Amino acid sequence: MPAESNHADAPAPGVCPACTGRLYPRELACVDCGLRVSTRYADNEFQNLDADSLHLLRVFIACEGRIRDMERALGVSYPTVKSRLAALRASVGLSDVPAPAEKPALRPSEVLDRLEAGEIDFDAAMRELKR
């Protein structure tokens, strides 16, 4: 049985250090009782992201996808955020999926109706009116 690593926070490698083949998770262990469950677990498109890509994904989620908020959080420009998101899309296999088309701007009366109905807040209404 291989020795266990003392690095509990180390990310799981995605590539075999011996042959460069793809590594798959095979065992989960409970830190409380020591139970171990072994099988070949399904992988996902996020498991092999590097630290920078995971950070970008976390910022995207925290900012609820608002690129302007991501600019501030990351301290970079709008084009840089867009470029990094495009690279992230490609790294998770979504580069061939077309980006959703931007919704056409609403008429000012529609924006005001949505604001009055409580569907959007004041800031969202102002952003929509500035489009």
PABA-340492 format. One record per atom (N, C-alpha, C): residue number from 1; residue in one letter; atom name; y, z, x. Coordinates in steps of 0.2 Angstrom, whole numbers, plus 5000, padded with zeros to 4 digits. Example, Ala and Ser with C-alpha at 12.3 -4.5 7.8 and 13.67 -1.06 7.14 Angstrom:
BEGIN
1,A,N,4972,5039,5066
1,A,CA,4978,5039,5062
1,A,C,4984,5039,5066
2,S,N,4989,5035,5064
2,S,CA,4995,5036,5068
2,S,C,5000,5039,5064
// end
This chain:
BEGIN
1,M,N,4994,5000,5004
1,M,CA,5000,5000,5000
1,M,C,5006,5000,5004
2,P,N,5011,4995,5003
2,P,CA,5017,4995,5008
2,P,C,5021,5001,5007
3,A,N,5025,5003,5012
3,A,CA,5029,5009,5012
3,A,C,5035,5007,5007
4,E,N,5037,5012,5004
4,E,CA,5043,5012,4999
4,E,C,5049,5012,5003
5,S,N,5054,5008,5001
5,S,CA,5061,5009,5004
5,S,C,5065,5015,5002
6,N,N,5069,5017,5007
6,N,CA,5073,5023,5005
6,N,C,5080,5021,5002
7,H,N,5081,5015,5001
7,H,CA,5087,5012,4999
7,H,C,5087,5011,4992
8,A,N,5088,5016,4988
8,A,CA,5087,5015,4980
8,A,C,5092,5010,4977
9,D,N,5098,5009,4981
9,D,CA,5103,5005,4978
9,D,C,5103,4998,4981
10,A,N,5098,4996,4985
10,A,CA,5098,4990,4988
10,A,C,5096,4985,4983
11,P,N,5099,4979,4983
11,P,CA,5097,4974,4978
11,P,C,5090,4971,4979
12,A,N,5087,4969,4974
12,A,CA,5080,4966,4975
12,A,C,5081,4959,4978
13,P,N,5078,4957,4984
13,P,CA,5078,4950,4987
13,P,C,5075,4945,4982
14,G,N,5078,4939,4982
14,G,CA,5075,4934,4978
14,G,C,5071,4929,4982
15,V,N,5071,4929,4988
15,V,CA,5067,4925,4992
15,V,C,5063,4929,4997
16,C,N,5057,4926,4998
16,C,CA,5052,4929,5002
16,C,C,5054,4929,5010
17,P,N,5055,4934,5013
17,P,CA,5057,4934,5020
17,P,C,5052,4930,5025
18,A,N,5045,4930,5023
18,A,CA,5040,4927,5027
18,A,C,5040,4919,5026
19,C,N,5040,4917,5019
19,C,CA,5039,4910,5018
19,C,C,5045,4906,5014
20,T,N,5050,4910,5013
20,T,CA,5056,4908,5009
20,T,C,5054,4906,5001
21,G,N,5048,4908,4999
21,G,CA,5046,4906,4992
21,G,C,5050,4911,4988
22,R,N,5050,4910,4981
22,R,CA,5053,4914,4976
22,R,C,5049,4920,4975
23,L,N,5053,4926,4975
23,L,CA,5050,4932,4974
23,L,C,5051,4934,4966
24,Y,N,5046,4937,4963
24,Y,CA,5046,4939,4956
24,Y,C,5045,4947,4956
25,P,N,5048,4950,4951
25,P,CA,5047,4957,4950
25,P,C,5040,4958,4948
26,R,N,5036,4963,4951
26,R,CA,5029,4964,4949
26,R,C,5028,4972,4947
27,E,N,5032,4976,4949
27,E,CA,5031,4983,4947
27,E,C,5038,4987,4945
28,L,N,5037,4991,4940
28,L,CA,5042,4995,4938
28,L,C,5040,5002,4939
29,A,N,5044,5007,4941
29,A,CA,5042,5014,4942
29,A,C,5047,5019,4939
30,C,N,5044,5024,4935
30,C,CA,5049,5029,4932
30,C,C,5051,5034,4938
31,V,N,5057,5035,4939
31,V,CA,5059,5040,4944
31,V,C,5058,5047,4941
32,D,N,5057,5048,4935
32,D,CA,5056,5055,4932
32,D,C,5048,5057,4933
33,C,N,5044,5053,4931
33,C,CA,5037,5055,4931
33,C,C,5032,5051,4936
34,G,N,5035,5046,4939
34,G,CA,5031,5042,4944
34,G,C,5027,5037,4941
35,L,N,5027,5036,4934
35,L,CA,5023,5031,4931
35,L,C,5024,5024,4934
36,R,N,5019,5020,4935
36,R,CA,5021,5013,4938
36,R,C,5017,5008,4933
37,V,N,5021,5003,4932
37,V,CA,5018,4998,4928
37,V,C,5019,4991,4932
38,S,N,5013,4988,4933
38,S,CA,5013,4982,4937
38,S,C,5011,4976,4932
39,T,N,5014,4970,4933
39,T,CA,5013,4964,4930
39,T,C,5018,4959,4933
40,R,N,5017,4953,4931
40,R,CA,5022,4948,4933
40,R,C,5028,4948,4928
41,Y,N,5034,4950,4929
41,Y,CA,5039,4951,4924
41,Y,C,5043,4944,4924
42,A,N,5046,4942,4919
42,A,CA,5050,4936,4918
42,A,C,5056,4937,4922
43,D,N,5058,4932,4926
43,D,CA,5064,4932,4929
43,D,C,5070,4930,4925
44,N,N,5076,4930,4927
44,N,CA,5082,4928,4923
44,N,C,5087,4925,4928
45,E,N,5092,4921,4925
45,E,CA,5096,4917,4929
45,E,C,5101,4922,4932
46,F,N,5102,4928,4931
46,F,CA,5107,4933,4934
46,F,C,5104,4937,4940
47,Q,N,5097,4937,4941
47,Q,CA,5094,4941,4946
47,Q,C,5096,4940,4953
48,N,N,5097,4933,4954
48,N,CA,5098,4932,4961
48,N,C,5106,4930,4963
49,L,N,5110,4933,4958
49,L,CA,5117,4932,4960
49,L,C,5119,4937,4966
50,D,N,5124,4934,4970
50,D,CA,5126,4938,4975
50,D,C,5131,4943,4973
51,A,N,5133,4948,4977
51,A,CA,5138,4953,4975
51,A,C,5144,4951,4972
52,D,N,5147,4946,4975
52,D,CA,5154,4943,4972
52,D,C,5153,4940,4966
53,S,N,5147,4936,4964
53,S,CA,5146,4933,4958
53,S,C,5145,4938,4953
54,L,N,5141,4944,4954
54,L,CA,5140,4949,4949
54,L,C,5147,4953,4948
55,H,N,5151,4953,4953
55,H,CA,5158,4956,4952
55,H,C,5162,4952,4947
56,L,N,5162,4946,4948
56,L,CA,5165,4941,4944
56,L,C,5163,4941,4937
57,L,N,5156,4942,4936
57,L,CA,5153,4942,4929
57,L,C,5155,4949,4926
58,R,N,5155,4954,4930
58,R,CA,5158,4961,4927
58,R,C,5165,4960,4925
59,V,N,5169,4957,4929
59,V,CA,5176,4957,4927
59,V,C,5177,4952,4921
60,F,N,5173,4947,4920
60,F,CA,5173,4942,4915
60,F,C,5172,4946,4908
61,I,N,5167,4950,4909
61,I,CA,5165,4954,4903
61,I,C,5170,4960,4901
62,A,N,5172,4963,4906
62,A,CA,5177,4968,4905
62,A,C,5184,4965,4902
63,C,N,5186,4959,4904
63,C,CA,5192,4956,4902
63,C,C,5190,4952,4895
64,E,N,5184,4953,4893
64,E,CA,5182,4949,4887
64,E,C,5183,4942,4887
65,G,N,5183,4939,4893
65,G,CA,5183,4932,4894
65,G,C,5190,4929,4895
66,R,N,5195,4934,4895
66,R,CA,5202,4931,4895
66,R,C,5204,4930,4902
67,I,N,5205,4924,4904
67,I,CA,5206,4922,4911
67,I,C,5213,4925,4913
68,R,N,5218,4925,4909
68,R,CA,5224,4928,4912
68,R,C,5223,4936,4914
69,D,N,5219,4939,4910
69,D,CA,5217,4946,4912
69,D,C,5213,4946,4918
70,M,N,5209,4941,4919
70,M,CA,5205,4941,4925
70,M,C,5209,4940,4931
71,E,N,5214,4936,4930
71,E,CA,5219,4934,4936
71,E,C,5222,4941,4939
72,R,N,5224,4945,4934
72,R,CA,5227,4951,4936
72,R,C,5222,4956,4939
73,A,N,5216,4956,4936
73,A,CA,5210,4961,4939
73,A,C,5208,4959,4945
74,L,N,5208,4952,4947
74,L,CA,5205,4950,4953
74,L,C,5211,4948,4958
75,G,N,5217,4948,4956
75,G,CA,5223,4947,4960
75,G,C,5223,4940,4963
76,V,N,5220,4935,4959
76,V,CA,5220,4928,4961
76,V,C,5224,4924,4955
77,S,N,5225,4917,4957
77,S,CA,5228,4913,4952
77,S,C,5223,4910,4947
78,Y,N,5226,4907,4942
78,Y,CA,5222,4904,4936
78,Y,C,5217,4899,4939
79,P,N,5220,4894,4943
79,P,CA,5215,4889,4946
79,P,C,5209,4892,4950
80,T,N,5211,4898,4953
80,T,CA,5205,4901,4957
80,T,C,5200,4904,4952
81,V,N,5202,4908,4947
81,V,CA,5198,4910,4942
81,V,C,5194,4905,4939
82,K,N,5197,4899,4937
82,K,CA,5193,4894,4934
82,K,C,5188,4891,4939
83,S,N,5190,4890,4945
83,S,CA,5185,4888,4950
83,S,C,5179,4892,4951
84,R,N,5181,4899,4952
84,R,CA,5175,4904,4953
84,R,C,5171,4904,4947
85,L,N,5173,4903,4941
85,L,CA,5169,4903,4935
85,L,C,5165,4897,4934
86,A,N,5168,4891,4937
86,A,CA,5164,4885,4937
86,A,C,5158,4886,4942
87,A,N,5159,4889,4948
87,A,CA,5154,4890,4953
87,A,C,5149,4895,4950
88,L,N,5151,4900,4946
88,L,CA,5146,4905,4943
88,L,C,5142,4901,4938
89,R,N,5145,4897,4934
89,R,CA,5141,4893,4929
89,R,C,5136,4889,4932
90,A,N,5138,4886,4938
90,A,CA,5133,4881,4941
90,A,C,5127,4886,4944
91,S,N,5129,4892,4947
91,S,CA,5124,4896,4950
91,S,C,5119,4899,4945
92,V,N,5121,4899,4938
92,V,CA,5116,4902,4933
92,V,C,5113,4896,4929
93,G,N,5114,4890,4932
93,G,CA,5111,4884,4929
93,G,C,5114,4881,4923
94,L,N,5121,4883,4922
94,L,CA,5124,4880,4916
94,L,C,5129,4875,4917
95,S,N,5129,4872,4923
95,S,CA,5134,4867,4925
95,S,C,5133,4860,4921
96,D,N,5127,4859,4918
96,D,CA,5126,4853,4914
96,D,C,5128,4854,4907
97,V,N,5129,4860,4905
97,V,CA,5131,4862,4898
97,V,C,5138,4861,4898
98,P,N,5141,4857,4893
98,P,CA,5148,4856,4893
98,P,C,5152,4862,4891
99,A,N,5157,4863,4894
99,A,CA,5162,4869,4892
99,A,C,5164,4867,4885
100,P,N,5165,4873,4881
100,P,CA,5167,4871,4874
100,P,C,5174,4869,4874
101,A,N,5176,4864,4870
101,A,CA,5182,4861,4869
101,A,C,5187,4867,4867
102,E,N,5193,4866,4870
102,E,CA,5198,4871,4867
102,E,C,5200,4870,4860
103,K,N,5201,4875,4856
103,K,CA,5203,4874,4849
103,K,C,5210,4872,4849
104,P,N,5211,4867,4844
104,P,CA,5218,4865,4843
104,P,C,5223,4871,4841
105,A,N,5229,4870,4844
105,A,CA,5234,4875,4842
105,A,C,5235,4876,4834
106,L,N,5236,4882,4832
106,L,CA,5237,4883,4825
106,L,C,5244,4882,4823
107,R,N,5246,4880,4817
107,R,CA,5253,4879,4815
107,R,C,5256,4886,4815
108,P,N,5262,4887,4816
108,P,CA,5265,4894,4816
108,P,C,5264,4897,4809
109,S,N,5264,4894,4803
109,S,CA,5262,4897,4797
109,S,C,5255,4900,4797
110,E,N,5250,4896,4800
110,E,CA,5243,4899,4800
110,E,C,5243,4905,4805
111,V,N,5246,4905,4810
111,V,CA,5246,4911,4815
111,V,C,5249,4917,4811
112,L,N,5255,4916,4807
112,L,CA,5258,4921,4804
112,L,C,5253,4924,4798
113,D,N,5249,4919,4795
113,D,CA,5245,4921,4790
113,D,C,5239,4925,4793
114,R,N,5237,4924,4798
114,R,CA,5231,4927,4802
114,R,C,5234,4934,4804
115,L,N,5240,4934,4806
115,L,CA,5243,4941,4808
115,L,C,5244,4945,4802
116,E,N,5246,4943,4797
116,E,CA,5247,4947,4791
116,E,C,5240,4949,4788
117,A,N,5235,4945,4789
117,A,CA,5228,4947,4786
117,A,C,5225,4952,4791
118,G,N,5228,4953,4797
118,G,CA,5225,4958,4801
118,G,C,5219,4955,4806
119,E,N,5219,4948,4805
119,E,CA,5214,4945,4809
119,E,C,5215,4945,4817
120,I,N,5222,4945,4818
120,I,CA,5224,4945,4825
120,I,C,5230,4950,4826
121,D,N,5231,4952,4832
121,D,CA,5236,4957,4833
121,D,C,5242,4953,4835
122,F,N,5248,4957,4836
122,F,CA,5254,4954,4838
122,F,C,5254,4950,4844
123,D,N,5251,4953,4849
123,D,CA,5250,4949,4856
123,D,C,5246,4943,4855
124,A,N,5241,4943,4851
124,A,CA,5237,4937,4850
124,A,C,5241,4932,4847
125,A,N,5245,4934,4842
125,A,CA,5249,4929,4838
125,A,C,5255,4926,4843
126,M,N,5258,4930,4847
126,M,CA,5263,4928,4852
126,M,C,5260,4923,4856
127,R,N,5254,4924,4859
127,R,CA,5250,4919,4863
127,R,C,5249,4913,4860
128,E,N,5247,4913,4854
128,E,CA,5245,4907,4850
128,E,C,5252,4903,4848
129,L,N,5257,4907,4847
129,L,CA,5263,4903,4845
129,L,C,5266,4900,4852
130,K,N,5264,4902,4858
130,K,CA,5267,4899,4864
130,K,C,5263,4893,4866
131,R,N,5257,4892,4863
131,R,CA,5253,4887,4865
131,R,C,5256,4880,4863
// end
